[in-house]
Amino acid sequence: MRRAQPGAQTYQVSVEGRKGRDIRLALSGRLALDSISGVQKELQELLTQMTPAKLTVDLSAVEYLDSSGALLLFTFQAEARQRTVPVEFVNITPEAKRVMDLIDLAAIDAPPLHQEQYLNVLEQLGKGFLGLIAEAYELLSFFGELLITLAGCVIRPFLVRWGEVLLYMYKTGVEALPILGLMSLLMGLVVAFMSSFQLAQFGAVIYVADLVGVGFVRELGSLLTGILISGRSGSAFAAEIGTMQVNEEVDALKVMGFEPMRFLAVPKVLATMAVMPALTVYAMFFGLLGGLIVGSSILGIGTYAYVNETRKALSTFDLYYSLMKSVVYAVIIAGIGCHRGFQVRGGAQEVGTATTSAVVTSLFLVIVASAIFSIVQNYLK
C-alpha cells in the first residue's frame, strides 16, 4: 500500500501479481486534482518496473473521482497500449462511470483543427504572392465601392453626415497642428543645417534656401503630413470601426437599413481630404521657417536674401501639385484605415492587428504614391 504526499488527500494503490505477468491493480480513496500527481507518478513506475503482460485496474474502492482523475486513467490506458500492454477497468462504481463517460476520447485523440504547415521556400513565395494578389483585389474592391459612394454623396449631399465630417476635421486637422508644426520645424532645421556643410565647400551656402524650399514644397511637406496623419488618424479609424465590428455595431447598422460605407467611412474620408491640403501648407510653412532660422542665425544669410532665393526656386505649379498629392494621400490613409477596420473579425487582438496593419499599409502606399508623383512631376515640368 502506498499513500500520497503529506498534506494531500489520501489515496491507495495495491498491486497483485508478478513482474512480466498479469497484474491486478486496485485503486482506492480519492482520484482528484489534489492527488493526481502522486497517482500518476506511481502508475508510471508500475508500468516501467513491472512490465505487465496484462493490467487489470479495479476501481471498486474509489471513493471520489473527478474529471482530472478520469482523464488520468484514460491517459494511462493509452500510454500502456503504446507499450503493447492491454489495460482493463473493472468494478467501476456508478458514480465513477458517470464521470468517466464525460471524457470524450475521440476529441482527445483528434488532431488539432489548425496544424502548422512547414513550407519550403518556393511554396512560401507562392503563398505570399497569392496572398498579395488577394489583398490587392480586396483593396481595389473597397476603393471602388468607396469612390462610387463618394460620387453618390456629391450628387446627393444631404446623405452625408456633415456633423461627423466637422468632428473628424477637428480631430484629424486641428489636433494634429502642434505635433506637425514641431516636426516640420525640426525637419527644416535639420535639412538646412546638414546641407550647409556640403554647400559651404563650394561657396554656395545661399542655395540652402533652394534646397529647403524645393524639398518641402515639392515633397517633404505633403509626405510628412501623410506620415503623421497615417499614424494618428488612420490607426484611429481602423480601431474605431474594428471595435464596432467586434461589438456587432456594424451589423446593427445594416439591420437598421444604414450603409456602413456611407455612414462610417465617408465622413472620415471627406474630413481627411478637407484638412490634408491645409495641413500640408502648414507643414511647408514651418519647414521653410526652420530653414530660415538656420540660414539667418547660423549661416549668415540675410532674411531678405533667403526669402528671395526661396521664392525664385519655387513655382505655383509646385504648390498646386503638392496640394493635389495631399488629397490623394488623404484618400489612401482614410480608405486603408476604414478598410482594415471593416476587416476585423474576432476580439480585441484582431483590433490591434488591424490598427497596426492600417498604419503599415497606408505608409507603404503613401511612399509608393509619392515616388510615382515625383517621377510624373519631372516629366510634366
Beta strands, then each sheet from edge to edge (+ up, - down):
strand 1: 11-16
strand 2: 22-31
strand 3: 54-65
strand 4: 87-90
sheet 1: 1+ 2- 3- 4-
end
